[in-house]
């Protein structure tokens, strides 16, 4: 149920806007209070009158309306809600959100909010697959916007493919789930490592790897959303800091280990970082110059952070989760790491060339525990994070 939950529904101008009427009805049946903003183009698809009648509230639409601003300013509109949901989310409104454009009431409320935001994209398959839309979705996901769907199927434009809006009942279920998840990890402390490490060769050069930090950052965000006090210790990445997470930036494996040990105690540790196994033995303060033969790099092994945390004795987090980036027979290669590292779960992912796991938005993982292996369907890294956070809450919440 959604008793007393306040939802700000932002309706943009897509053919699926008509489904909003059913969505509003269902949300209210579940006990939610629904307030609606219609973009100018949404009014071409649904009338403010029908939206007002179903929501039982005034409908907002004009950023520069004196009466609207007087009744409820655009800042107040977003503050007064527990959740903002954009349905349908057209390619246009998603692009404006990604760019931070605030040129109407809907996008201004979205920019002004500090509340969770969900979007249900709806557009033609080619628009959905366009590079520009993909880039915008990656930006929105990295900012913690929850993306529902889209589904595949026949479209109003006569084409078939991905881009069809998820059904209102699924949107209601996702909203219910997100509220139910809030607070499941309240009072728990979570430690997450993310990104690559950089191991200096000299003051200019370093050894690194292809990890983007997307998965680790998404996990930290998901744990924080569930109410955990979350500390993210990250190597160098382009990712933005997840909201509500304490972020500690490091460069090397040794610094990452020290930061983890300082951050203890924790109830759960998720080691998603791609820690460099080795570092150059001696990185001097001077740049190595070309003079004749190429230099010989002598490497030494880095501390294993996951293993150190998992075998920490009294200070061991109650649940320690490792990742395994593998190619080939992923499960068979990852399974022995449970024992070797002393951790409770391993999330194994395939990083073979062509999988686009490194740097991409999607992941296909297998969750390996002492007594089971679950192979999850390919899904966004955000969805992997949500599913993992939910299992963590089941285990320690
Ligand atoms: N890990 C770590 N510290 C290291 C190396 C790895 O904490 N120095 C963690 C990673 O964060 C990940 C897990 O160990 O959770 C698995 O790392 P992986 O590189 O796949 O395993 P390795 O033990 O390094 O084995 P190999 O590279 O030989 O597969």
Boltz pocket constraint, residues with backbone or C-beta under 6 A from the ligand:
constraints:
  - pocket:
      binder: B
      contacts: [[A, 193], [A, 253], [A, 271], [A, 272], [A, 273], [A, 274], [A, 275], [A, 276], [A, 277], [A, 302], [A, 303], [A, 304], [A, 305], [A, 306], [A, 307], [A, 321], [A, 322], [A, 323], [A, 324], [A, 325], [A, 326], [A, 337], [A, 341]]
      max_distance: 6.0
